[in-house]
Amino acid sequence: MFLSKKNNAKSLLAGKIKSARTVVYEQEEVLDKKANQVSLGISQSFEYFRAADSVTIATRPLLYFYGMLSLAKSLIVANKKEIYFENMKYHGLTQQLREPIDTALKDYVDKPKDWKMESEYAITRPGVAQHLTELMCGFQFPNDTIVTFKDILSVCPEIAQMFEFFYGEPSKTIYLYRYREISKDPYRLEICPAEKDEKEIFKRIPELVDDFELSPEVLHSQARILTSKSLVKFPEYLGIYSPPVGGRYIIGGLKYRVGSRYSSRYVDPIVVDYVAFFILSMCVRYKQDFWGDIVQGKESGVLGLIELYISAAKRRFPNAILNHLFGLNFSYGTPARLV
């Protein structure tokens, strides 16, 4: 909320407040307009988040999504020189099918009795999601990329253990013991997952089998050592992530498809959260019967997992926006409990 005051936002964007920002604005007219939009977007997001905390899960995801949308737009305006609010008329995601019709998805859409939370989806289109992905990940999904909710849950380390309990299958996250770049030329990478069983490692991130050598050694009785074979850069299907609450994780690629072709690549959690809450908001807005059944747990107990995910995402999303506005990492702790 410090940046919800226009003068503070203006000072940050002008480089007058100490930060590690690489994008600085000097022209007064541009600076003034940028600062105004950034501060207003942050103020609005705070209202949405506060409102979300005052209602039940029946409505809450919709309000969180609008809060995330406002924060995302503020970050994009702050960090992309040519973009303003008026350039982002759409949030960049939809559930509407268009020609050529995806027959598999249409078959799902046309059978409400077979709807499952895990199969709920988002389709990419031009808009905020496109700008946010480019800003955070350095790439853009092709238009009409399809992402499902279960695949999103599988790449969230904060809920990985409960995901595995609930579905009886591995998530795509592993706690990281050590990570280092051994050399640049030739490029060599060492990753040490905090898991002694190699089968568990490769079940979670199968792509590692082809690109890394597994040492028979168990490092400090806690981790296995994976050394890259012939990589020329850090693999796209892999990410190193440190949640706000602590620890470091290896995260595998988010599964998605374009047409009939499936792909997988690491996507920054801030983008994953934005897509996830869009999906949840669509259930709240347009599938009230279906969402009501989820909330009441009539056919599935997946709401327990969703609530855990919401708890993690609502904490990390604003934190990530703050980090990227300043170009710094802001960490927060709680007082230790006396024993």
N, C-alpha and C positions, 0 to 999 in steps of 0.2 A: 504493500500500500504506500510505501515511501514514494514510489514512482507514479502513484495515482495523482500526485500534485504536479501540475503541468511544468512548473519551474524546475522541479527536480528532474523530471524526464528530459527537459530541455538541456539542463546542465550535463546530464549523462551523455546525451546524444552529441553534444558539442565538445565532449572531452574535458569538461571542466571538473567533473567528478572523477576521481581516480578509479580506473577500471582497466580491464585488458581487452576492451573492445577494439576491433580492427576497422569498424565502419564508423566514421565521424562525419558530422554535417557542419558546414561552415556558412552556407548561404542562408541568410536570416529567414526568408520566406519559406524555404524548404524545412528548415529546422523548426520553425514555429508550427507548421502544419503537422510535421511528424510527431513532435512532442504532444500536441493536442490530441491526436488520434491514439497515441500510445497510452497516455494518461486516462483518457476516457474508456478505452478498452479494458484497462486494468480495473478501473472503478466499477464498470459493469460486471466484470467477471466476479468481483468480490460479492456483489449483490446476488448473483446467481448461486455461488457456492454457499453463501449464508442462507439463502432461501432453501437450497437443497437439504441443508441440515435440519430444517424445521418441518420437513414432510416425511412421509413414509417411503419405503422402497418402491411402492406402487408408482410413484412419480419422480423420485429422487434422481434416477439416471438421466432423465431429460434435462433437468436443471444443471446438473454437472456438465453435460455435453455443451450446453449453451455457454457455461462459464469457461470451458476449455476452448471453445470456438473464439470467444473474446480474447483470451490470453494468447492463443495462436496468432490471431490477426495482429495483436499488438507487437508480438515478437517479429512477425514478418515485416511489418511497417518499419520497425526499428532497424532491422538487419538487411533488408533488401532495398537498395536505394531507389529503384524505379517503381516500387509498389506502394499504393495507398489503399485505404479501406474501399474506395470506389472501384478499385481494380479487382476486388475479390467479392463478386456478387453472389457466389455460390460456395457452399462448404466443401464441394469437391467429392462428395460421395452420394450414392443413390442406391435404391433397391429396384428402380424401374428398368425393365428390359427394353431393348430397342433392337432394330434390325442390324445384322441377322440375329434372330432369336436364339439364345442359348437353350437348347432343348432340355438339357439336364436340369437347369435352373428353373425353367418354365414348369417342368414336371413337378418340382418341389413347390413352387409358388401356387400351383393350381390344386394342391391337395392339403388344405389346412389341417385335416385330421392327422396328417403325418408330420406336421411341423415339429421340430426339436430345437431347443435353444442352441445346441451345438452346431446346427446347420444354418442358423441365421447368418446373414451375409451382408457385405458391403461391396459395391461396384464403384471403381474409381472413375471420376470425370474431372474436367478442369475446375479449379477452384482452390480453396484454402488448403485442402489436403495435399494438392500437388505442390504448392509453394512450401508448405511445411516439410514435406518429404525431401524436397530438393535442398532446403536449408539445413536440415538435420542429418541427412544421409548422403547427400551429394549425388542423388539420382532421382528419377521420377518413374513411378509405375506407369506402364502403358495404359491408355484409356481402356476401360472395360475389364480391368483386372478384378478378379473376384477373391475375396478373403472371407473365411468363415470364422465364427466366434470360437469354436473349439481350438482351432489352430492358433488363435490369439492367446487363449489361456495357456497353451502349452509352452509359450516363450516368456512367461512371467515368473521369475525366480522366487519372488516373495511368496507365491502360493504353490510352488512346485511340489512340495511334499503332499499337500492335500489334493492336488491334481492327480498325483499318482495313486493315492489311496482311493480316490473317488472313481477313477476310470480303470484302475488296474493296469496301467501302461506307463511307460516312462515319459517324463516331460522332456523338453529340449534345453534343459539347463543343468549345469554342473558347478558345484562350488569350486572356485579356483584357488589353488595353493600357491602357485608361482607362474609368472609369465615374463619372458624376456626375449628381446631381439638379439640373437647371438652375433650376427654380422649383417652388413648391408650389401656387400658385393663379394661373394655371392650372398643372396638373401637367405638367411637361416633364422628360424623361429623356434623357440622352445615354449611349450605349454605344459603345465603340470596340473591336471585336474585332481582335486582332493577325493579320489576314488581309487581303491586298490584293485577292484575287479575290472579288467579290461573290457569284458563283455558289457558291463553297465555303461562304460564310457561310449562305446561304439553304438549301443542301442539308442542313446540319446542324440548323438551327432554322428550318423553313419558316414558322412563325407570324410571324416578324419582318417578312415582306414586307408584311403588312396593317397592322401597327401602327407601323412606323417608316419615316422618310424616309432614303434613303441619299444622303449627300453625294458628289459626284464627287471631292472632295479625298481625297488619301491622306495621313493624318496622320504627319508625321515619316518619311515613306517606309516606314511599318511597318503602319499600321492604317487601317481605314475608319471613318467617323463615321456612326452611326445616331442619329437624333433622333426621339423619339416624336411621333405625330400627335395623337391625341385620347384618350390614356389618362387615366384618373382615378386610377390607382394602379399600383404595380409589377405587371407581368403575372404571372399564376399559372404560366404555362408556362416561366418563366425563373428561374434562380437564379445568384447570384454566390458562388463557392466558392473558399476558399484552403486547399489541402491542407497537412498538417503539414510536408511537405518543401519547401514554398515555391511561389511563383507565385500567380496568380489566374486563374480560369476562368469563362466563361459556360457554364452547363449547361442544356440544354433539358429539357423535361418527360419524366418516366417514362411510357411508354405502358402502359395497362392497359385492361381491359374489364370491364363489368358486363353480363351477358347478351350481347347482340349489339352493344352500343354501346361503341365505343372512345373513350377520352379520354386526355389527356396533361397532366400538371402537374408542376412541380418538386417533388421530394421530397428532404428532407435526406439526405445520404449515410449518416448513422448508421442511418436507417430502411431505406434501400436495402440496406445491408450486412446488417442483421438478417434481411430477407426472403431475400437471396441465400444466406446460410449456413443458413437453414432448408431451402431447396431442396437444397443440397448435402448437408445432414445426412440428408434423406429418401432421397437416393440411396445414401448410405453404409449406412443402417439397413435399408432395405426393397427396394432394387434392386441387390443385391450383384453379380449377373451383369452387369447393365448398367454399374454403376460400375466393375467390374473391367475391362470392355472399354475404358472411358474411360481408366482409369489405365494400361492397357497400350498405348493408342493404336492399337487394332486397326482401327477404322473412321474415327477422327478424331484430329487432333492438338490438339483444343481444350483438353486438359489443360495445355498450355503457357501458354495464356491464363488458365486458371483459377488456376494457381499464381502468376502475376503478380498477379492480382486478390487472392488470399488474402494475398500479401505486403503489398499496399497496405492492405487492410481491417484486418488484424490490428494494423497500426500506428496507423491513424487512429481506430478505434472506441474503444479505451480513452482515447485522447487527447481525443476529443470528449466522452466521459462525464466526464472530469476537468474539462474546461472548463465544462460545464453544472452540475456540482456546485458549483463555486466562482463561476460567473458571470463567469469571466475566461478569457483565452486563454493557454494555456501553450505556449510554443514551445521547440523543442529543436534544437540544431545539432551539427555534427560538426567536429572540428578541421580547419582548412584544410591541404591538402597542400602542403608546401614544394616549390617548383620550382627 
